[in-house]
């Protein structure tokens, strides 16, 4: 039968072939083919047509078509799963966790959509998800517990509200409370009625959110330059050095050193640490008037 393609008729190639072979332009009068069309067919002759081999069994053709259709659906399902994974992972190829419940829900929906084309085992193997974790996620999805930090008030009625978390962040990061440790800060917040949360909860929030407490030097910086004398005998230094001998005994070397000249004014070696030895070498250094001994 002729078919309309827009405003132009199209005919089966076998009709043209029969008209050319018989040379009779009126053989298909019931089709009402224009004479100009049959005349052009006869003048131009038959065309080479690429078509299906009708010698083949129709059942095998339908079977092959069905197999190609299933293969296309399988490849489409694989591509959809990979696209979902790439979007959730930020186009990174290294393995990482999905703590967000929304991301887990998208993975579950993508796997469910592929069940008609892929087996559950193949889909889970493709997304690197074990069957046990998949069924655990499905159960958690029904209980509103997919998120690692669940925001569902039905499952965690005592969890902190966003306003309380914001108050904790403000108290942790402000310079006003920088001198207070987290435990003291949490107790102060409870007494003041700001937030009723334990110090463990405060530490967990600081660790998870990456909050940094302000640091500033409370005491003045230590001087890098020590005591410097301007003339001899202005400053003396007293030091005791412990010397371990070969026989595992100890000897104590007491010495008085002048800060300006760095000379030893008086010294003494004793077998035990005795404060009277320090007094004696100070007297000797004073008798000599600061002259090196």
Backbone as CSV, one residue per row, in Angstrom:
resi,resn,N_x,N_y,N_z,CA_x,CA_y,CA_z,C_x,C_y,C_z
1,UNK,0.846,-1.195,0.000,0.000,0.000,0.000,0.882,1.245,0.000
2,UNK,0.452,2.305,-0.729,1.255,3.521,-0.714,1.208,4.193,0.649
3,UNK,2.282,4.831,1.042,2.376,5.522,2.313,2.675,6.990,2.047
4,UNK,2.068,7.847,2.874,2.276,9.283,2.737,3.454,9.707,3.590
5,UNK,4.416,10.370,2.979,5.555,10.916,3.699,5.493,12.426,3.550
6,UNK,4.848,13.081,4.504,4.604,14.513,4.367,3.532,14.724,3.306
7,UNK,3.827,15.474,2.240,2.914,15.694,1.116,3.267,14.810,-0.080
8,UNK,4.172,13.899,0.106,4.654,13.059,-1.002,4.390,11.591,-0.690
9,UNK,3.881,10.862,-1.712,3.617,9.444,-1.522,4.895,8.639,-1.700
10,UNK,4.971,7.532,-0.962,6.083,6.590,-1.104,5.497,5.192,-1.288
11,UNK,6.158,4.377,-2.145,5.664,3.047,-2.492,6.727,2.010,-2.152
12,UNK,6.256,0.810,-1.935,7.156,-0.294,-1.656,8.051,-0.556,-2.872
13,UNK,9.310,-0.926,-2.625,10.262,-1.129,-3.716,9.872,-2.316,-4.601
14,UNK,9.102,-3.264,-4.059,8.704,-4.415,-4.864,7.678,-4.026,-5.934
15,UNK,6.840,-2.995,-5.640,5.894,-2.521,-6.656,6.649,-1.944,-7.848
16,UNK,7.660,-1.152,-7.555,8.454,-0.583,-8.650,9.159,-1.670,-9.448
17,UNK,9.652,-2.684,-8.746,10.365,-3.763,-9.440,9.438,-4.524,-10.388
18,UNK,8.195,-4.777,-9.945,7.252,-5.503,-10.810,6.860,-4.663,-12.023
19,UNK,6.658,-3.365,-11.819,6.304,-2.486,-12.946,7.428,-2.458,-13.976
20,UNK,8.676,-2.392,-13.541,9.804,-2.343,-14.467,9.981,-3.675,-15.198
21,UNK,9.774,-4.791,-14.469,9.971,-6.102,-15.099,8.880,-6.423,-16.130
22,UNK,7.626,-6.063,-15.800,6.516,-6.361,-16.719,6.359,-5.302,-17.796
23,UNK,6.810,-4.098,-17.567,6.632,-3.011,-18.527,5.207,-2.547,-18.644
24,UNK,4.372,-2.902,-17.684,2.966,-2.513,-17.690,2.752,-1.473,-16.601
25,UNK,2.547,-0.187,-16.947,2.359,0.838,-15.922,0.994,0.788,-15.261
26,UNK,0.062,-0.024,-15.785,-1.298,-0.066,-15.225,-1.551,-1.350,-14.454
27,UNK,-0.521,-2.043,-14.071,-0.720,-3.324,-13.397,-1.302,-3.148,-11.999
28,UNK,-1.024,-2.005,-11.389,-1.564,-1.724,-10.050,-2.500,-0.515,-10.122
29,UNK,-3.583,-0.673,-10.899,-4.517,0.439,-11.044,-5.263,0.745,-9.749
30,UNK,-5.486,-0.268,-8.928,-6.227,-0.041,-7.685,-5.453,0.824,-6.698
31,UNK,-4.134,0.940,-6.909,-3.331,1.794,-6.024,-3.349,3.250,-6.485
32,UNK,-3.892,3.491,-7.671,-3.987,4.850,-8.197,-2.623,5.548,-8.228
33,UNK,-1.662,4.859,-8.818,-0.317,5.434,-8.949,-0.337,6.384,-10.139
34,UNK,0.143,7.604,-9.986,0.161,8.539,-11.125,0.980,7.979,-12.289
35,UNK,0.558,8.338,-13.523,1.258,7.849,-14.713,2.665,8.414,-14.783
36,UNK,2.843,9.644,-14.297,4.195,10.222,-14.322,5.156,9.418,-13.444
37,UNK,4.629,8.875,-12.338,5.478,8.091,-11.432,5.881,6.771,-12.070
38,UNK,4.892,6.048,-12.684,5.240,4.774,-13.319,6.135,4.984,-14.525
39,UNK,5.939,6.102,-15.240,6.794,6.384,-16.398,8.237,6.641,-15.966
40,UNK,8.419,7.371,-14.845,9.781,7.614,-14.361,10.418,6.315,-13.866
41,UNK,9.614,5.423,-13.278,10.158,4.130,-12.841,10.692,3.338,-14.032
42,UNK,9.881,3.297,-15.101,10.268,2.498,-16.267,11.467,3.112,-16.988
43,UNK,11.563,4.443,-16.989,12.698,5.079,-17.682,13.995,4.940,-16.883
44,UNK,13.900,4.991,-15.565,15.105,4.919,-14.727,15.490,3.489,-14.375
45,UNK,14.542,2.565,-14.455,14.844,1.190,-14.142,14.770,0.890,-12.654
46,UNK,15.092,-0.340,-12.304,15.039,-0.778,-10.894,16.216,-0.213,-10.108
47,UNK,15.959,0.045,-8.854,17.003,0.523,-7.948,17.497,-0.627,-7.071
48,UNK,18.768,-0.495,-6.680,19.306,-1.486,-5.728,18.796,-1.153,-4.334
49,UNK,18.184,-2.110,-3.698,17.556,-1.912,-2.387,18.212,-2.851,-1.386
50,UNK,18.595,-2.299,-0.227,19.141,-3.102,0.871,18.010,-3.365,1.853
51,UNK,17.638,-4.594,2.016,16.520,-4.940,2.891,16.840,-6.222,3.639
52,UNK,15.911,-6.620,4.463,16.081,-7.823,5.265,16.001,-9.069,4.386
53,UNK,16.839,-10.057,4.730,16.817,-11.317,4.000,15.583,-12.112,4.424
54,UNK,14.591,-12.154,3.571,13.337,-12.803,3.916,13.428,-14.320,3.882
55,UNK,14.574,-14.808,3.433,14.757,-16.252,3.485,14.985,-16.725,4.910
56,UNK,15.390,-15.743,5.780,15.664,-16.092,7.169,14.357,-16.328,7.921
57,UNK,14.422,-17.170,8.937,13.237,-17.482,9.715,12.826,-16.262,10.536
58,UNK,11.549,-15.903,10.522,11.050,-14.739,11.241,11.238,-14.881,12.748
59,UNK,11.209,-16.106,13.238,11.392,-16.327,14.683,12.805,-15.970,15.116
60,UNK,13.804,-16.345,14.280,15.190,-16.001,14.623,15.433,-14.503,14.561
61,UNK,14.739,-13.833,13.603,14.872,-12.378,13.515,14.310,-11.707,14.760
62,UNK,13.153,-12.151,15.193,12.556,-11.577,16.402,13.398,-11.872,17.635
63,UNK,13.990,-13.060,17.680,14.839,-13.423,18.811,16.088,-12.541,18.863
64,UNK,16.692,-12.320,17.698,17.878,-11.454,17.655,17.517,-10.021,18.027
65,UNK,16.356,-9.570,17.562,15.917,-8.227,17.912,15.707,-8.085,19.419
66,UNK,15.158,-9.125,20.037,14.932,-9.081,21.479,16.246,-9.084,22.251
67,UNK,17.202,-9.871,21.758,18.512,-9.900,22.430,19.211,-8.559,22.315
68,UNK,19.145,-7.922,21.164,19.751,-6.595,21.004,19.040,-5.556,21.876
69,UNK,17.740,-5.699,22.004,16.998,-4.776,22.847,17.405,-4.923,24.305
70,UNK,17.535,-6.166,24.796,17.961,-6.388,26.180,19.380,-5.878,26.397
71,UNK,20.248,-6.052,25.408,21.625,-5.578,25.534,21.666,-4.060,25.622
72,UNK,20.837,-3.403,24.811,20.780,-1.941,24.856,20.257,-1.449,26.202
73,UNK,19.231,-2.101,26.722,18.700,-1.710,28.034,19.727,-1.930,29.130
74,UNK,20.489,-2.994,29.027,21.517,-3.270,30.042,22.605,-2.196,30.007
75,UNK,23.063,-1.852,28.818,24.087,-0.815,28.702,23.555,0.540,29.160
76,UNK,22.298,0.833,28.860,21.698,2.089,29.320,21.626,2.136,30.847
77,UNK,21.267,1.015,31.466,21.206,0.968,32.934,22.579,1.156,33.553
78,UNK,23.611,0.552,32.960,24.974,0.702,33.474,25.427,2.156,33.370
79,UNK,25.123,2.788,32.243,25.517,4.188,32.061,24.807,5.091,33.076
80,UNK,23.534,4.823,33.338,22.805,5.628,34.322,23.401,5.482,35.714
81,UNK,23.750,4.256,36.095,24.370,4.053,37.407,25.701,4.788,37.517
82,UNK,26.522,4.705,36.470,27.821,5.362,36.502,27.675,6.880,36.553
83,UNK,26.707,7.418,35.856,26.491,8.864,35.887,26.086,9.322,37.281
84,UNK,25.203,8.549,37.934,24.791,8.897,39.306,25.990,8.856,40.252
85,UNK,26.823,7.827,40.131,27.998,7.722,41.005,28.967,8.861,40.767
86,UNK,29.192,9.224,39.515,30.118,10.315,39.218,29.599,11.641,39.765
87,UNK,28.309,11.878,39.673,27.755,13.123,40.200,27.861,13.183,41.722
88,UNK,27.630,12.057,42.379,27.683,12.042,43.848,29.110,12.140,44.364
89,UNK,30.073,11.561,43.642,31.463,11.576,44.090,32.222,12.795,43.624
90,UNK,31.572,13.715,42.917,32.279,14.886,42.436,33.281,14.561,41.348
91,UNK,32.998,13.523,40.548,33.858,13.093,39.442,35.248,12.725,39.941
92,UNK,35.287,12.057,41.103,36.540,11.526,41.648,36.469,10.008,41.596
93,UNK,37.629,9.384,41.262,37.658,7.943,41.086,38.083,7.206,42.349
94,UNK,38.551,7.915,43.388,38.943,7.238,44.614,37.707,6.960,45.459
95,UNK,37.784,5.874,46.246,36.640,5.468,47.056,36.451,6.415,48.227
96,UNK,35.215,6.733,48.514,34.912,7.601,49.640,33.526,7.269,50.168
97,UNK,33.259,7.670,51.435,31.998,7.371,52.076,30.931,8.356,51.611
98,UNK,29.663,7.951,51.829,28.524,8.800,51.524,27.739,9.018,52.813
99,UNK,28.149,9.994,53.644,27.425,10.202,54.900,26.072,10.873,54.711
100,UNK,25.852,11.525,53.584,24.618,12.259,53.366,23.488,11.298,53.011
101,UNK,22.359,11.429,53.691,21.226,10.561,53.423,20.630,10.786,52.045
102,UNK,20.681,12.032,51.532,20.151,12.300,50.194,20.939,11.550,49.128
103,UNK,22.273,11.509,49.282,23.105,10.782,48.319,22.826,9.285,48.355
104,UNK,22.634,8.746,49.562,22.312,7.320,49.673,20.968,7.010,49.015
105,UNK,19.996,7.923,49.193,18.701,7.711,48.571,18.777,7.713,47.052
106,UNK,19.636,8.567,46.493,19.798,8.592,45.038,20.412,7.289,44.527
107,UNK,21.361,6.739,45.292,21.960,5.459,44.894,20.915,4.343,44.934
108,UNK,20.090,4.324,45.984,19.050,3.288,46.082,18.050,3.395,44.938
109,UNK,17.642,4.612,44.608,16.680,4.778,43.505,17.292,4.389,42.173
110,UNK,18.584,4.697,41.984,19.237,4.311,40.730,19.333,2.790,40.609
111,UNK,19.625,2.120,41.714,19.695,0.655,41.679,18.316,0.053,41.414
112,UNK,17.263,0.616,42.018,15.913,0.090,41.816,15.446,0.280,40.373
113,UNK,15.847,1.390,39.752,15.434,1.612,38.364,16.107,0.644,37.397
114,UNK,17.236,0.092,37.793,17.984,-0.810,36.904,17.607,-2.280,37.109
115,UNK,16.638,-2.573,37.971,16.315,-3.969,38.253,15.759,-4.697,37.036
116,UNK,15.058,-3.976,36.144,14.491,-4.630,34.963,15.567,-5.032,33.963
117,UNK,16.655,-4.265,33.883,17.710,-4.559,32.913,18.882,-5.308,33.530
118,UNK,19.138,-5.076,34.815,20.265,-5.715,35.494,19.761,-6.484,36.701
119,UNK,20.463,-7.533,37.034,20.156,-8.236,38.279,20.659,-7.404,39.456
120,UNK,20.055,-7.617,40.616,20.446,-6.857,41.801,21.917,-7.088,42.139
121,UNK,22.388,-8.311,41.961,23.781,-8.623,42.258,24.724,-7.848,41.345
122,UNK,24.385,-7.768,40.053,25.238,-7.041,39.115,25.230,-5.543,39.399
123,UNK,24.054,-4.999,39.721,23.972,-3.565,40.011,24.756,-3.202,41.264
124,UNK,24.647,-4.031,42.327,25.391,-3.755,43.553,26.891,-3.918,43.346
125,UNK,27.300,-4.880,42.524,28.716,-5.051,42.218,29.252,-3.847,41.452
126,UNK,28.418,-3.270,40.610,28.850,-2.110,39.828,29.070,-0.889,40.713
127,UNK,28.220,-0.682,41.704,28.356,0.478,42.596,29.195,0.158,43.828
128,UNK,29.810,-1.040,43.882,30.653,-1.456,45.011,29.885,-1.392,46.331
129,UNK,28.684,-1.978,46.333,27.834,-1.980,47.514,27.464,-3.418,47.835
130,UNK,27.698,-3.827,49.068,27.381,-5.194,49.462,25.872,-5.354,49.639
131,UNK,25.357,-6.589,49.440,23.913,-6.803,49.642,23.457,-6.474,51.063
132,UNK,24.299,-6.775,52.065,23.908,-6.481,53.449,23.752,-4.974,53.667
133,UNK,24.694,-4.194,53.133,24.600,-2.743,53.304,23.404,-2.185,52.505
134,UNK,23.150,-2.777,51.338,22.009,-2.308,50.535,20.694,-2.505,51.294
135,UNK,20.489,-3.686,51.863,19.247,-3.946,52.602,19.192,-3.122,53.893
136,UNK,20.376,-2.856,54.497,20.386,-2.007,55.694,19.979,-0.580,55.331
137,UNK,20.453,-0.094,54.179,20.047,1.236,53.721,18.550,1.278,53.413
138,UNK,18.023,0.200,52.843,16.599,0.174,52.531,15.758,0.258,53.804
139,UNK,16.177,-0.475,54.830,15.451,-0.419,56.090,15.601,0.947,56.757
140,UNK,16.827,1.513,56.683,17.044,2.836,57.273,16.254,3.912,56.527
141,UNK,16.058,3.713,55.225,15.283,4.679,54.453,13.827,4.699,54.911
142,UNK,13.292,3.541,55.275,11.907,3.495,55.759,11.775,4.149,57.132
143,UNK,12.869,4.121,57.937,12.828,4.692,59.292,13.380,6.108,59.340
144,UNK,13.679,6.693,58.170,14.221,8.063,58.127,15.560,8.137,58.848
145,UNK,16.451,7.156,58.608,17.750,7.108,59.282,18.894,6.904,58.298
146,UNK,18.709,7.338,57.045,19.780,7.157,56.062,20.971,8.045,56.359
147,UNK,20.737,9.243,56.843,21.817,10.189,57.103,22.633,9.722,58.295
148,UNK,23.992,9.797,58.166,24.854,9.440,59.293,24.602,10.355,60.481
149,UNK,24.338,11.614,60.203,23.926,12.536,61.255,22.459,12.848,61.001
150,UNK,21.603,11.992,61.514,20.188,12.060,61.174,19.569,13.351,61.671
151,UNK,18.729,13.946,60.832,17.997,15.149,61.209,16.523,14.859,61.438
152,UNK,16.179,13.604,61.518,14.776,13.224,61.699,14.414,13.324,63.177
153,UNK,13.452,14.155,63.558,13.118,14.302,64.985,12.453,13.077,65.570
154,UNK,11.944,12.176,64.730,11.302,10.974,65.263,12.313,9.978,65.803
155,UNK,13.518,9.952,65.206,14.511,8.978,65.628,15.426,9.510,66.730
156,UNK,15.685,10.826,66.754,16.559,11.424,67.772,15.878,12.675,68.340
157,UNK,14.960,12.510,69.256,14.242,13.688,69.772,15.094,14.580,70.652
158,UNK,16.227,14.090,71.177,17.061,14.895,72.072,18.254,15.520,71.361
159,UNK,18.294,15.473,70.056,19.442,16.028,69.351,19.413,17.552,69.387
160,UNK,20.573,18.168,69.155,20.681,19.617,69.202,20.001,20.240,67.987
161,UNK,19.389,21.378,68.224,18.753,22.113,67.130,19.808,22.942,66.401
162,UNK,19.518,23.388,65.170,20.484,24.249,64.462,20.830,25.512,65.234
163,UNK,19.870,26.076,65.984,20.160,27.275,66.773,21.157,26.966,67.889
164,UNK,21.016,25.800,68.527,21.960,25.423,69.591,23.351,25.151,69.029
165,UNK,23.411,24.504,67.867,24.719,24.273,67.232,25.371,25.596,66.868
166,UNK,24.595,26.554,66.391,25.136,27.872,66.061,25.642,28.585,67.306
167,UNK,24.947,28.428,68.436,25.404,29.040,69.690,26.722,28.422,70.152
168,UNK,26.835,27.087,70.042,28.083,26.414,70.420,29.231,26.899,69.542
169,UNK,28.993,27.022,68.250,30.040,27.487,67.338,30.490,28.902,67.697
170,UNK,29.536,29.760,68.005,29.878,31.143,68.354,30.706,31.200,69.631
171,UNK,30.351,30.383,70.635,31.092,30.409,71.892,32.474,29.777,71.740
172,UNK,32.606,28.789,70.858,33.901,28.133,70.671,34.862,29.017,69.893
173,UNK,34.366,29.712,68.881,35.249,30.471,67.985,35.445,31.925,68.402
174,UNK,34.664,32.429,69.373,34.829,33.815,69.774,36.056,33.983,70.654
175,UNK,36.639,35.176,70.624,37.838,35.455,71.425,37.497,35.719,72.885
176,UNK,36.224,35.931,73.199,35.829,36.242,74.573,36.043,35.065,75.509
177,UNK,35.875,33.822,74.995,35.987,32.624,75.839,37.214,31.793,75.471
178,UNK,38.218,32.417,74.896,39.384,31.633,74.455,40.185,31.083,75.630
179,UNK,40.056,31.697,76.810,40.816,31.255,77.974,40.169,30.057,78.673
180,UNK,38.953,29.686,78.267,38.230,28.603,78.923,38.347,27.323,78.109
181,UNK,38.705,26.199,78.721,38.693,24.919,77.990,37.260,24.500,77.670
182,UNK,37.138,23.494,76.788,35.805,23.093,76.336,34.917,22.606,77.474
183,UNK,35.507,21.875,78.432,34.694,21.367,79.537,34.133,22.519,80.362
184,UNK,34.992,23.478,80.701,34.524,24.630,81.475,33.535,25.465,80.665
185,UNK,33.759,25.543,79.367,32.848,26.323,78.519,31.469,25.673,78.433
186,UNK,31.436,24.327,78.361,30.143,23.639,78.311,29.379,23.792,79.630
187,UNK,30.092,23.730,80.750,29.433,23.930,82.052,28.929,25.362,82.195
188,UNK,29.709,26.317,81.714,29.264,27.711,81.783,28.014,27.930,80.923
189,UNK,27.962,27.297,79.733,26.786,27.432,78.874,25.548,26.823,79.524
190,UNK,25.716,25.728,80.291,24.579,25.130,80.990,24.099,26.028,82.129
191,UNK,25.053,26.590,82.899,24.662,27.470,84.006,23.979,28.735,83.494
192,UNK,24.466,29.260,82.351,23.877,30.477,81.797,22.580,30.212,81.040
193,UNK,22.268,28.925,80.779,21.028,28.592,80.083,21.103,28.736,78.583
194,UNK,22.344,28.743,78.019,22.477,28.871,76.569,22.231,27.531,75.863
195,UNK,23.039,26.528,76.226,22.961,25.207,75.607,23.144,24.163,76.700
196,UNK,22.296,23.151,76.708,22.415,22.056,77.661,22.970,20.839,76.924
197,UNK,24.289,20.780,76.832,24.983,19.680,76.146,26.253,19.373,76.920
198,UNK,26.666,18.106,76.868,27.839,17.672,77.607,29.116,18.140,76.904
199,UNK,30.232,18.054,77.637,31.523,18.438,77.058,31.917,17.499,75.930
200,UNK,31.489,16.225,76.020,31.774,15.275,74.938,31.092,15.698,73.647
201,UNK,29.850,16.184,73.754,29.140,16.664,72.561,29.829,17.883,71.974
202,UNK,30.299,18.774,72.838,31.033,19.946,72.343,32.290,19.521,71.594
203,UNK,33.057,18.602,72.176,34.290,18.147,71.520,33.985,17.443,70.197
204,UNK,32.891,16.672,70.148,32.519,15.985,68.917,32.162,16.979,67.820
205,UNK,31.419,18.024,68.161,31.070,19.043,67.170,32.297,19.784,66.676
206,UNK,33.201,20.120,67.580,34.428,20.827,67.178,35.247,19.959,66.234
207,UNK,35.319,18.647,66.526,36.104,17.748,65.670,35.436,17.534,64.317
208,UNK,34.119,17.359,64.288,33.421,17.095,63.033,33.329,18.331,62.152
209,UNK,33.061,19.492,62.747,32.883,20.702,61.950,34.199,21.400,61.644
210,UNK,35.291,20.999,62.299,36.582,21.631,62.033,36.697,23.044,62.572
211,UNK,36.012,23.346,63.694,36.108,24.679,64.281,37.468,24.846,64.949
212,UNK,38.033,26.035,64.836,39.332,26.337,65.444,39.154,27.456,66.465
213,UNK,39.650,27.208,67.658,39.547,28.199,68.708,40.623,29.267,68.520
214,UNK,40.306,30.531,68.854,41.315,31.596,68.676,42.469,31.409,69.646
215,UNK,43.665,31.596,69.139,44.865,31.469,69.954,45.596,32.809,69.967
216,UNK,45.966,33.256,71.176,46.729,34.482,71.301,47.600,34.382,72.549
217,UNK,48.811,34.899,72.436,49.755,34.806,73.559,49.243,35.645,74.731
218,UNK,49.095,34.975,75.877,48.654,35.671,77.082,49.828,36.298,77.810
219,UNK,50.937,35.567,77.889,52.125,36.083,78.582,53.048,36.755,77.571
220,UNK,53.863,37.705,78.014,54.780,38.377,77.077,55.812,37.404,76.534
221,UNK,56.304,37.708,75.374,57.288,36.846,74.728,58.585,36.817,75.528
222,UNK,59.176,35.632,75.588,60.423,35.504,76.331,61.562,36.200,75.584
223,UNK,62.408,36.918,76.297,63.514,37.590,75.607,64.522,36.580,75.065
224,UNK,64.976,36.827,73.857,65.958,35.941,73.248,67.379,36.295,73.665
225,UNK,67.580,37.504,74.179,68.899,37.932,74.655,68.919,37.873,76.181
226,UNK,69.906,37.158,76.756,69.980,37.013,78.205,70.589,38.236,78.877
227,UNK,71.024,38.001,80.135,71.620,39.093,80.916,72.989,39.427,80.347
228,UNK,73.263,40.706,80.158,74.549,41.161,79.634,75.132,42.217,80.585
229,UNK,76.320,41.918,81.113,76.996,42.859,82.019,77.782,43.888,81.209
230,UNK,77.901,45.111,81.772,78.641,46.188,81.092,80.062,46.360,81.602
231,UNK,80.373,45.725,82.761,81.731,45.807,83.311,81.944,44.575,84.199
232,UNK,83.174,44.240,84.536,83.469,43.057,85.357,82.829,43.157,86.737
233,UNK,82.520,41.987,87.289,81.952,41.835,88.639,80.567,42.483,88.772
234,UNK,79.873,42.732,87.653,78.508,43.263,87.743,77.509,42.126,88.001
235,UNK,77.694,40.991,87.273,76.854,39.811,87.468,77.749,38.590,87.554
236,UNK,77.425,37.693,88.549,78.103,36.406,88.663,77.071,35.286,88.435
237,UNK,77.589,34.178,87.913,76.758,32.992,87.714,77.339,31.850,88.526
238,UNK,76.449,31.115,89.224,76.860,29.961,90.015,76.258,28.714,89.369
239,UNK,77.104,27.729,89.155,76.632,26.524,88.482,77.288,25.312,89.123
240,UNK,76.546,24.185,89.069,77.050,22.911,89.563,76.949,21.910,88.423
241,UNK,78.042,21.246,88.094,78.077,20.241,87.036,78.324,18.878,87.649
242,UNK,77.485,17.894,87.257,77.622,16.537,87.771,78.491,15.752,86.789
243,UNK,79.575,15.147,87.299,80.506,14.380,86.462,80.433,12.926,86.908
244,UNK,80.103,12.017,85.991,80.044,10.590,86.294,81.396,9.970,85.932
245,UNK,82.036,9.297,86.923,83.352,8.710,86.737,83.247,7.289,86.197
246,UNK,84.412,6.696,85.918,84.451,5.363,85.326,83.911,4.320,86.288
247,UNK,84.189,4.449,87.564,83.732,3.472,88.562,82.287,3.714,88.987
248,UNK,81.534,4.492,88.191,80.122,4.773,88.398,79.855,5.634,89.628
249,UNK,80.874,6.362,90.084,80.674,7.331,91.151,80.494,8.717,90.549
250,UNK,79.996,9.655,91.340,79.714,11.003,90.859,80.585,12.014,91.595
251,UNK,80.955,13.054,90.841,81.691,14.177,91.405,80.950,15.447,91.018
252,UNK,80.944,16.422,91.901,80.173,17.649,91.707,81.137,18.818,91.613
253,UNK,81.090,19.513,90.496,81.980,20.649,90.240,81.194,21.930,90.440
254,UNK,81.565,22.697,91.492,80.933,23.980,91.786,81.816,25.068,91.210
255,UNK,81.193,26.087,90.578,81.987,27.146,89.956,81.214,28.453,89.989
256,UNK,81.991,29.568,90.090,81.454,30.925,90.011,82.055,31.571,88.764
257,UNK,81.192,32.067,87.877,81.637,32.601,86.580,81.195,34.054,86.483
258,UNK,82.083,34.909,85.988,81.770,36.317,85.781,81.035,36.468,84.441
259,UNK,79.943,37.233,84.453,79.144,37.378,83.238,79.859,38.194,82.165
260,UNK,80.618,39.196,82.552,81.246,40.076,81.571,82.441,39.416,80.887
261,UNK,83.359,38.841,81.706,84.591,38.269,81.135,84.478,36.779,80.827
262,UNK,83.423,36.111,81.356,83.232,34.680,81.193,84.388,33.873,81.808
263,UNK,84.988,34.401,82.842,86.085,33.712,83.514,85.585,33.063,84.795
264,UNK,86.254,31.963,85.158,85.918,31.249,86.384,86.627,31.936,87.541
265,UNK,85.859,32.513,88.458,86.431,33.237,89.586,86.813,32.302,90.729
266,UNK,86.027,31.227,90.924,86.331,30.275,91.988,85.636,28.970,91.658
267,UNK,86.269,27.845,92.046,85.657,26.545,91.786,86.117,25.541,92.831
268,UNK,85.371,24.443,92.975,85.720,23.392,93.916,85.027,22.100,93.462
269,UNK,85.740,20.981,93.608,85.243,19.658,93.252,84.983,18.881,94.533
270,UNK,83.763,18.380,94.711,83.398,17.667,95.941,82.735,16.341,95.564
271,UNK,82.667,15.453,96.558,82.097,14.134,96.335,80.588,14.109,96.513
272,UNK,80.006,15.158,97.093,78.560,15.199,97.275,78.071,16.632,97.077
273,UNK,76.757,16.707,96.805,76.143,18.015,96.558,75.782,18.651,97.892
274,UNK,76.532,19.718,98.231,76.373,20.348,99.543,76.253,21.853,99.356
275,UNK,75.231,22.509,99.920,75.078,23.965,99.767,76.229,24.749,100.393
276,UNK,76.895,24.163,101.409,77.999,24.890,102.043,79.164,25.080,101.077
277,UNK,79.330,24.173,100.134,80.393,24.319,99.133,80.143,25.546,98.280
278,UNK,78.881,25.795,97.924,78.542,26.983,97.133,78.868,28.250,97.913
279,UNK,78.570,28.251,99.212,78.880,29.426,100.038,80.389,29.658,100.122
280,UNK,81.141,28.600,100.223,82.601,28.740,100.346,83.217,29.321,99.085
281,UNK,82.774,28.850,97.886,83.386,29.384,96.663,82.940,30.826,96.422
282,UNK,81.758,31.208,96.939,81.346,32.605,96.827,82.232,33.496,97.703
283,UNK,82.574,32.996,98.904,83.460,33.762,99.776,84.845,33.886,99.147
284,UNK,85.326,32.843,98.532,86.650,32.888,97.902,86.655,33.885,96.751
285,UNK,85.562,33.870,95.930,85.509,34.806,94.834,85.432,36.250,95.335
286,UNK,84.736,36.464,96.472,84.645,37.812,97.021,85.936,38.283,97.648
287,UNK,86.726,37.380,98.293,88.004,37.751,98.877,89.004,38.165,97.804
288,UNK,88.964,37.474,96.681,89.903,37.792,95.623,89.520,39.026,94.835
289,UNK,88.335,39.618,95.167,87.935,40.836,94.465,87.509,40.591,93.026
290,UNK,87.061,39.397,92.784,86.619,39.121,91.420,87.730,38.708,90.490
291,UNK,88.961,38.498,91.033,90.057,38.044,90.183,89.906,36.538,89.908
292,UNK,90.264,36.098,88.745,90.128,34.675,88.467,91.046,33.854,89.327
293,UNK,90.507,32.724,89.860,91.263,31.878,90.724,92.027,30.830,90.003
